[in-house]
Amino acid sequence: MTTESEKSRVPNTSDWMSKGDAARARGVSRQAIWELVNRGRLTTTVIAGRVLVSRAEVMGFAPRPRGPGMKNRPKGKAYVKKKNYDPSKWISLIEAARTVGVTRQVIADLIRRRRLRTLVSADKTFVQRSGLENFMAQRRKPVPSRRTKKK
């Protein structure tokens, strides 16, 4: 026999929805809903052994802006992070290729493989000079192969 106070503690199932329903309602995956739960962005409850999320929070969920310092920026202003860099520490791809003695495509391949640190400014890619010097120091000189003479 349940008392009136126990009945009031039972959550209303119309206020809660399953992870799958929440994912379909938001147009995302169940894993995305679980990630929001793990980060504490959505409230959950357990009813009959099932984990349910708050329907009101799912429907009213607004993603936070990404990146650092976005909480304190003025409303309506575009956020542009200014890059402070020393131009003497960065060189262009062409200059890097000439320094190493290879083609520009080789430098681009090293960048793609994340062997060199880059900076993009005004649609132009620059390579960090110290990273290029470290790469050149690591490069091994080719060992001459031993060929046996035919008799």
PyMOL commands that set and color helices and strands:
alter all, ss='L'
color gray80, all
select helices_A, chain A and resi 4-9+13-15+19-26+30-38+55-59+87-89+93-100+104-112+129-138
alter helices_A, ss='H'
color red, helices_A
select strands_A, chain A and resi 16-18+44-47+50-54+90-92+118-121+124-128
alter strands_A, ss='S'
color yellow, strands_A
deselect
rebuild
show_as cartoon
